[in-house]
Amino acid sequence: MFADALSTACFVLGPIEGIKLINKLPDTECLIIDKKGKEYKSKGFDEFRVSSQ
């Protein structure tokens, strides 16, 4: 339920302000992709990226 609320908040705030919000929360990461395909990642997101090999 909390993840749904954060998703909605990020959508309403937009990617830049949404990432700022996520970065303030402990144990919370996200990836936002805008309609042009630009990626916005929270500060710790890359720690969870898995190699495609």
SVG drawing of the C-alpha trace seen along z (x, -y; Angstrom):
<svg xmlns="http://www.w3.org/2000/svg" viewBox="-2 -19 29 34">
<polyline fill="none" stroke="black" stroke-width="0.4" points="0.0,0.0 2.8,-2.4 4.5,-1.7 1.3,-2.6 1.2,-5.9 4.9,-6.6 4.2,-5.8 1.3,-8.3 3.4,-10.9 6.2,-10.6 3.8,-10.8 2.2,-14.0 5.5,-15.6 7.3,-14.8 10.6,-12.8 13.0,-15.4 11.0,-16.1 9.8,-12.5 13.4,-11.3 14.2,-13.9 11.3,-12.5 12.5,-8.9 16.1,-9.8 14.9,-11.1 13.3,-7.8 15.3,-4.9 15.4,-1.6 13.6,-3.0 14.8,-3.1 13.1,-3.8 13.5,-4.2 11.4,-6.7 11.3,-6.6 9.6,-9.6 7.7,-9.6 10.9,-10.5 12.7,-7.5 14.9,-9.4 15.8,-7.5 15.8,-9.1 17.3,-6.8 17.3,-7.2 20.8,-7.4 21.0,-3.7 19.1,-2.2 22.2,-0.8 23.0,1.4 19.9,3.5 20.7,3.8 21.3,7.3 23.7,8.2 22.0,9.5 24.7,12.2"/>
</svg>
